[in-house]
Amino acid sequence: MLIDLGNLYESLDRTDEALGAYALLVPVEQQTYNDYGVMNAYDSIGKLQRQQGNDREAFIAFQQGLAIADRLNIRQDYFIEQIDSVSDTP
């Protein structure tokens, strides 16, 4: 499963490979209409991008996660906090 592969790569500090696994996970979860899975994949992507100092990419991933969180009516505050943590505005 791609989520397990992403987690394994993360545990091995192979960030690029983990990002690739999570990026592949998004369309798979979309095809199965698993919004919760898509939201979590974007969260993982955002965290890894932030960890690498790619705030713009992290911001985009967290925004995409927030859009799904809004639709599901869960974790909106979490994603807003993550977006704020990588925003350029003070």
C-alpha positions in Angstrom: 0.0 0.0 0.0 1.3 3.5 -0.9 0.7 4.9 2.6 2.8 2.2 4.1 5.5 2.8 1.5 5.5 6.5 2.3 5.7 5.8 6.0 8.6 3.4 5.5 10.5 5.9 3.4 9.9 8.5 6.0 11.2 6.3 8.8 14.4 5.7 6.6 14.8 9.5 6.1 14.3 9.1 2.4 12.2 12.2 2.0 12.1 12.4 -1.8 10.9 8.8 -2.1 8.3 9.4 0.6 7.0 12.5 -1.2 6.8 10.4 -4.4 4.8 7.7 -2.7 2.4 10.3 -1.1 2.1 12.1 -4.5 1.1 8.8 -6.1 -1.3 8.1 -3.2 -3.4 11.3 -3.9 -4.9 10.2 -7.3 -5.4 6.6 -6.0 -7.4 7.9 -3.1 -9.3 10.2 -5.4 -10.2 7.4 -7.7 -11.7 5.5 -4.7 -13.5 8.6 -3.5 -11.6 8.4 -0.2 -11.5 12.1 0.8 -10.1 11.3 4.2 -7.2 9.5 2.6 -6.5 12.3 0.2 -6.6 14.8 3.0 -4.1 12.8 5.0 -1.8 12.4 2.0 -1.8 16.2 1.5 -1.0 16.5 5.2 2.0 14.2 4.9 3.2 16.0 1.8 2.9 19.3 3.5 4.8 18.2 6.6 7.6 16.7 4.5 7.8 19.8 2.3 8.0 22.1 5.3 10.7 19.8 6.8 12.7 20.3 3.6 12.2 24.1 3.8 9.9 24.2 0.8 7.3 26.5 2.4 5.5 27.3 -0.8 4.9 23.6 -1.7 3.9 22.9 2.0 1.5 25.8 1.8 -0.1 24.4 -1.3 -0.4 20.9 0.1 -1.9 22.2 3.4 -4.4 24.4 1.4 -5.5 21.3 -0.5 -5.9 19.4 2.7 -7.9 22.3 4.2 -10.3 22.2 1.2 -11.1 18.6 1.9 -11.2 19.1 5.7 -13.8 21.8 5.1 -15.8 19.5 2.9 -15.6 16.7 5.6 -16.1 19.2 8.4 -13.0 17.9 10.3 -9.5 19.1 11.2 -10.0 22.6 9.8 -8.2 24.3 12.7 -5.3 21.9 12.3 -4.8 22.8 8.6 -5.3 26.5 9.3 -2.5 26.2 11.9 -0.2 24.4 9.4 -0.9 27.0 6.7 -0.1 29.8 9.2 3.2 28.0 10.0 4.4 28.3 6.4 2.8 31.6 5.4 5.0 34.5 4.5 2.8 36.9 6.5 4.0 37.7 10.1 
